Amino acid sequence: MSIQKEFVLRYRMDGHVRFQIPARICNVDAAKAVTDGLYAVDGVYRVNFYRGQKKLSIRFDEAVCDFKSLAKQLFNLLADLEKNGDLQVKPIAKSTQWKEKAKAKLNDFKATRWAKEKFGDAKETVQAAKVITKLGMKKPNAFIKDPEKAVIDFLNDILVIFLIRLHWNNITQHWLVKPLKHRSEWLALFYMFFLLVRSRKQK
């Protein structure tokens, strides 16, 4: 039985699919080979391999790679990896086996996965907020003259930073590569900056 037939589609929506996968590829080496291969697919921007739950989650840009194209490339990738023996379990030292099992179980908790992603986003946003705060402290008169506007400007800056951080993968991997195809996204981005600059102008 080919490895592709052991993949079962459990969830599908625009830009996100999740497969139930066979246990025989839930080892570290096979997981890394599949993950690296999927990241090489144009349009794929996030791959989560949950070895403990035997699940594979893929997020992708529908405008670049639709579901049929993704499934075809995934199955071709699996066929190549199976043919080359990259899905075979490689012997590992017993001293590291318990570490891998503990790590897999930890990654399988939904709360842990969610917290890890959100913590990374929040950490980067907070770091940027510190920079903005330092810049704002250099102009205390603005807060004294109009504290409401100063607070609104600060919150607008945080929102813009968070939105850019949220869409950074798409901006660098897709929007810049194919600007005409993503012209609507670029128009929305420019309009956002226009509103930001406009709000800073003195009345």
Buried (B, 14 or more C-beta within 10 A) or exposed (E): EEBBEBBEEEEEEEBBBBBBBBEEBBBBBBBEBBBEBBEEBBBBBBBBBBBBBBBBBBBBBBBBBBBEBBBEBBBEBBEEBBEEEBBEEEEEEEEEEEEEEEEBEEBBEEEEBEEEEEEEEBEBBEEBBEEBEEEBEEEEEEBEEBEEBBEEBBEBBBEBBBEBBEBEBBBEBBBEEEEEEBEEBBEEBEEBEEEBEEEEEEE
